[in-house]
Amino acid sequence: MSQQQNNLPGKGLLGWLGRQVGHVTKAVKTDVTAPKTVYRNETVEETPHPDNPSVILRRTIVDEAVVKATDKKNA
């Protein structure tokens, strides 16, 4: 763990404080109202073409359940 601490930018209290400010800044900029995918199922089916077996027909099916964020002003 001492090697990991040596690789961090900045040393001492001010380096640590700068990293903490960076973490908080990123958290503030993160959009928490974005839709959240709670379920995802992807199915791929492949079969050769009936007239030309060298051609493969592929069907991709994606099932998703997405929860939209609610507006706090209207809630």
Secondary structure, 3 states (H helix, E strand, C coil): CHHHHHCCCCCHHHHHHHHHHHHHHHHHHCCCCCCEEEEEEEEEEEEECCCCCCCEEEEEEEEEEEECCCCCCCC
